[in-house]
Structure formats: structure tokens, C-alpha cells
Amino acid sequence: MTREKVKIGMGIAVVMVLLTASVLGYVLLRDDDGDNNGVNDLVVGDWAGPLLDERNATDDGVDDMVDANNQFGIDILQKLIEEDDGNIFISPYSIFTALSMTYEGARGNTADEMADVLHLPANDPVRLASFARIQNDINKGSTEYDLATANAIWPKTQYEWKELFIDTIKQYYYGKVQELDYIADPEACRETINTWVENQTNDKIMDLIPQGVVDSLTYMVLTNAIYFKGEWVYEFNEDDTEDRPFHAPGGDVEVPMMFLKVEDDDKLPYYEDDAVQAIELPYKGETLSMVIVLPKDGDIDSYVRDIDLNTISDINNGFSDAEMEIHIPKFKLETKYELVPIMKQLGMKDAFMPGDADFTGMSDQGMDPYISNIIHQTFIEVDEKGTEAAAATAVVMRETSAGNQHFFNANSPFLYMIKQNDTGNIIFMGTMKDPTA
């Protein structure tokens, strides 16, 4: 099986670039208006291509955005594991995308804090186009698997929205823009958004926004949804699945454990060091895979607290093909998180403060809009045939009163990730402590 080594670095470029370019009649300019708003003010030209505009994308820019997404996911996972002693599953990509759209309308210190938390590189033309390339790659389609992502913003009907913001959402996020009348019927607005999410996730993410979150003071809701379904290259035989003990933190539990033996000409990527074993299970098409990292001491919390981009890079770059016997549990998991407290802990504070939040890049109208909720919901099911996973994120803005044969037995807590193999972009990640929970 052919593999490309994944380049993941710790540094994110912070060089401000003044770019004036004209490509096929397209103009992208920095507006040096002296407002110190933390982002480049862009004049976005018309883009009529079938995909997102990636003409200013670079390979280094894609690497920077992948690093930003992956580090952001690690940051969230490390915070969640401090507060949640159960199973965790998130889509760093979904959260990152929804907040990146919100960032496009942020200004001043609000934008600075968001950029720091999201680890965003400073060059807006390259950043936007490089992230557009990542989104285009996710949505390129395949006969081997299902993978798709969609974005939408739902602004209030009563206001005029800045053309730059709306054009940026359409041109670089392919965002659906639908104004809603939150004053007349906030419950109908909530149902409209939730129905869109359900449609985009094959009904795996239901009722993303709870009752009461959307009301007459809602300023805007920004949403991302992502859906994945893939079959293993090497499927597990259902007849070989049997109940076996899993060493959960609260004591051993019996779980349906799948079994796969890979030998002779069929080998799988395997990694081992003093602390962990890891395997990579490819999905058909071999452009995506699941990586499972199994700490040898069973202490997944301590392991996750210490990981960083270099940790993930060492594992990805250290894989070598090996004959293996594999045991991993079948499991199905649904999670839901309210992420405002975690974002505050990571340093994103002004965005949640009425009067301090600055989202004037969206509109000059509105009564001190701020982010009131960040809701993230996920679904995953792993069985003998493959994996189905989905996630959605809603940012709700409100107005002030928005080699040799190896044995891999995953019978103790582990970290797992679903990633794109060519870039290393982590789309989903989580920790499994108890498959029966």
C-alpha cells in the first residue's frame, strides 16, 4: 500500500503580506485603513467557478491550515478530557470551520483572540484560498466512500450585511446565506436550521440547536455540517466478533470485539515506541483512514494531556507495513458539547462579551452582537464493514438586550482519529474509554 508521509510542523507563519494581484480579472487587495482590526480587509472579486476559489492557495498555506486545524483539535480534546471522564468524540474540522466563518466578521481584539485560538496564519489571501482547497478536496466526491461538508449562515432579516463578509462566505466557504426572521417566529427559524443540519448529515445529527437558544434577539447563526461513511479496505468477519473484556477505567466490561488477521501480501501500517502502539486502518479508496493510538499503560488521559503536533507527526511518519492480528471493539457513540467555556479557557474572551465583542465586519447594525453559544454535536458508529460519522457545529450570535507479525489488542482506552492521508487533516478525533457507555 502506497503511503505519503505527512508533514506536520509546530510553527505557523506570522509574516504579514501586502498582496496586490490580478488573476483572470480577479482582484484581491489589502485595505490599509489603519483600523488595526487583526485581519486584512479584503476586496473580494466575483468568482464564478464551480468550486471554492483556491487560486491563491499554496502548498505551505495548506500545511499551515492543516496544522492550525489539528492543533486546535488537540487543544479542545485536552480541555474536554479535563472535564469529562467519559468517551469523547469531536470534529475539529467542523468546529474550526464554523468559527473561521465567524472570524471573517470579527475585528479588533476580538479578531486577534480568535486568530490566536484558531492558530490562523496572518496572510489572509493565502489563508482563505488554502482553506478553500482543503474544502474542495473534502467535497471532491468518490465512488469508494461518502465524504461531504457544507456551510451556511443564517443572518437576521432586519439588517443590511456587509458585502465583503457575505462574498467571503460564499467565495471561500461556499456558504449558503439565508436570512431568517428571528423576531416574528424564532422557533420556526430554529427548526429551519436544524432541518438543514439533518439533511446534510444523513439524519445523524438531529436537533442540533435546542429549544430556547434561538429567540427574538438572535443576530446570526453560523453552521457547519460534515458527513462520512466508508468501508474498510480489510473488512472484519462478523463471525469472528465475540464478547471479550475491555479494561475500562471503572473496571473490566464485556464488549463485542472484532478480529482481523493481516498477513502475507496484505500488510497494515504499524507503529510502536516505549509508550504506545498505533495502527492505521485504511478505508476503500485509501484517501482516508482511521488511526488508533493505544497507550501501553492504559492511561489515555495522561497520554492525551501530553500530545502535540510533533506527537502526531512522529506516529504518522513512523508507520511501517507489518503483518498483524487486530482486536478492536465495535461501538456507537453520540456526543454534544457547549464549547463557550472551553473557548474562553483557550483565550477567546471578547467574542462572548456584550459591549466588548467586535463583529462590525458583518454589519454596522445591531445592538452589540456577541457569541452566546457554540454547540457541537457528533455521531460515530464503527463495525465490521467500516465507519459512519457525522458532526455539526452552530455558532449562535445574539444581540445585547450571535515487518514481523504484531499483535494489536485495543482492549483498553485509546485515542482515535479519522484523517485525510495526503495532508494529515484530522476530520474527527476522540478517546474511547468504555465502548458500553
Summary of the structure (lengths in Angstrom):
residues: 437
radius of gyration: 22.0
end to end distance: 35.2
largest distance: 67.9
contacts: 1520
relative contact order: 0.19
helix: 27%
strand: 32%
